[in-house]
Amino acid sequence: MSNQTTITNINDLAKMLECEPDQDHISSRVFKETDCGAWIEVTETGVQLGTIVEGSDAEVKASFLAFPFTSDDYDEAIQYVEGEAEREWFLANGQPEEASE
């Protein structure tokens, strides 16, 4: 996100993600907008992000983001989940050049 926004509740999060302020819509948006198909759990006190790494037995979780947090905090958590998911996938399945041999 180019301009930093403060997220204080589910309504702010939904506004940032441009979706309806409920768990189903937020989950769908996060899943569709991440390469790894990340999940999000929204609680009254914050959010937990993570993903199940297909092709392995691994699961990645980012730190719990307690309200209030910034859009930059959220972006960093998503980047962490995506990076760790990719790393875990390669650990389980080999590097791209190995997989194509």
N, C-alpha and C positions, 0 to 999 in steps of 0.2 A: 504494500500500500504506500502510495506516495506521500499522503499527509496523515500524520498520526492521529488516531481517534482513541478516546478512552471508552472502554466497554465496561459498563457498570451492572448490566443485567441482560437477560435473554432478549429483551427488545432492542437494546443497542447492538448485540451480536447479530440479530436477524437483519437489522438495518445495514450493518457493515457487509453482510453476506448477500444482501438484497433478496431476502426470502421472508416467509411468514414466521412469526415468533413462536414456533413450537418445535419440540424435539424432532418430529418426523421431517419437517421441511429443512431444518438446519442440518440434520444428519444426511439427508439426500444431497444437499448442496455441497457439503464437505466431501462426501464420498465421490461425487461426480467431478469435483474440481481438483482432486489430487490424483497423481499417477498411481499411487499405491492403494487407492480406495480407502482412505482413512476413515475412522469412525470418531464420533464426538459424543460425549455424554454431558449434558447440561444439567447442573444442579442449582439450587438456590444460592450457593456460595461461589460457583465458578464452573469451569469446564475441564474435562479430561479428554485428551486426544490420543489416538493410537491407531494401530493397524495390525491385521493378521497378515503375515508374509506368506503369500501363496507359493507353493513349491518347497516349503520348509515347515518346520514345526515351531517357528519363531513368532513371537508377538512383540510389537514395539509399543511402548507407552512414553509419551512426553510427560513432563512434570505437570501437575495439576496447576491450572491458572486460576487463581482466586480473583473474584471481582474486587476492586476494579483492576483491569489490566489494559494494556494498550494494543492497538492494531499491530504494532511492531512486535510485541510479546507474542501475539497470536501467530504472526508470520514466522517468527523464529521457531515456535513449537511445531508448526506444520513442516518447516524445512528440516527440523531434527527428525521427525517421524519419517518423512520421505527419504532422507539420507540413510537412516538406520535400516529402513525396510530394504533399500537397494543393497546395502552392505550385507544384510542377513540373507537376501536372496542369492547374492554371489557366493557367500560362504557355503550355502546349501547346494548350489547348482553350478558353480564354476564361473570363471570370467567369460565375457562374451566371446572372445576368440576360442576358448576351450569348448564352449557350448556348440560352436559352429563346426568343429572338426568331426 
